Amino acid sequence: MTDMELLLDCQSFEGLSEEELARLIEISEYQHLSKGEILFREHDESKNLYIVIEGCLGVRRHIIHEKDDAVPLAPVIAEHGAG
């Protein structure tokens, strides 16, 4: 699937013209993550938009125990695939 086809199929971009989607692709930066690599952490500030092109991302939430400062990693609560 091409980048254009992926965006055309993505509900978030519904209503945008192919020219607008082409411009979005043009200004995009591609980032490859290895298995287990963290894209961003909870509460990080960002103005970025991330689109999964291939593979999937797991979403986890950190849980802090009231009596412990340790922040264990919780199980995956959601997965997002291409699109």
C-alpha positions as CSV (number, residue, x, y, z in Angstrom):
1,M,0.0,0.0,0.0
2,T,1.4,3.4,-0.9
3,D,1.5,6.3,1.5
4,M,-1.3,8.0,-0.5
5,E,-3.5,4.9,-0.3
6,L,-2.9,4.6,3.4
7,L,-4.0,8.2,4.0
8,L,-6.9,8.0,1.6
9,D,-8.1,5.0,3.7
10,C,-7.6,6.8,7.0
11,Q,-10.7,8.2,8.5
12,S,-8.8,11.0,10.2
13,F,-8.0,12.5,6.8
14,E,-11.5,12.1,5.3
15,G,-12.4,15.2,3.3
16,L,-8.9,16.2,2.3
17,S,-8.0,16.3,-1.4
18,E,-5.2,14.2,-2.9
19,E,-3.2,17.5,-3.3
20,E,-3.5,18.2,0.5
21,L,-2.6,14.6,1.3
22,A,0.4,14.8,-1.1
23,R,1.6,17.9,0.8
24,L,1.2,16.1,4.1
25,I,3.3,13.3,2.8
26,E,5.9,15.8,1.4
27,I,6.4,17.4,4.8
28,S,6.4,14.2,6.8
29,E,9.4,12.6,8.4
30,Y,9.7,8.9,8.6
31,Q,10.8,7.3,11.8
32,H,11.6,3.6,12.2
33,L,11.2,2.0,15.6
34,S,12.7,-1.3,16.7
35,K,10.7,-3.8,18.7
36,G,10.3,-2.5,22.3
37,E,11.5,1.1,21.4
38,I,9.5,3.9,23.0
39,L,8.1,6.5,20.7
40,F,7.0,8.9,23.5
41,R,6.1,8.7,27.2
42,E,3.0,9.5,29.0
43,H,2.8,13.3,29.7
44,D,5.5,14.2,27.1
45,E,4.6,17.4,25.4
46,S,4.4,17.2,21.6
47,K,2.8,18.9,18.6
48,N,3.5,15.8,16.4
49,L,1.1,13.6,14.6
50,Y,2.1,9.9,14.3
51,I,0.8,7.6,11.6
52,V,1.6,3.9,11.7
53,I,2.7,2.8,8.2
54,E,3.7,-0.7,8.9
55,G,3.6,-3.0,12.0
56,C,1.8,-1.9,15.2
57,L,2.4,0.2,18.3
58,G,1.4,-0.9,21.8
59,V,0.0,1.7,24.2
60,R,0.9,1.3,27.9
61,R,0.1,3.3,30.9
62,H,2.4,3.7,33.8
63,I,1.0,3.0,37.2
64,I,2.5,4.5,40.3
65,H,1.9,2.7,43.6
66,E,1.1,5.1,46.4
67,K,3.8,3.7,48.7
68,D,6.4,3.2,46.1
69,D,8.1,5.7,43.7
70,A,8.8,2.9,41.2
71,V,6.9,3.2,38.0
72,P,6.2,-0.3,36.7
73,L,5.3,-0.8,33.1
74,A,1.7,-1.9,32.7
75,P,0.6,-4.5,30.1
76,V,-0.4,-3.2,26.7
77,I,-3.9,-1.6,26.9
78,A,-4.3,-0.9,23.2
79,E,-2.6,-1.6,19.9
80,H,-2.6,0.5,16.8
81,G,-1.8,-0.9,13.4
82,A,-1.3,0.8,10.0
83,G,-3.4,3.8,9.5
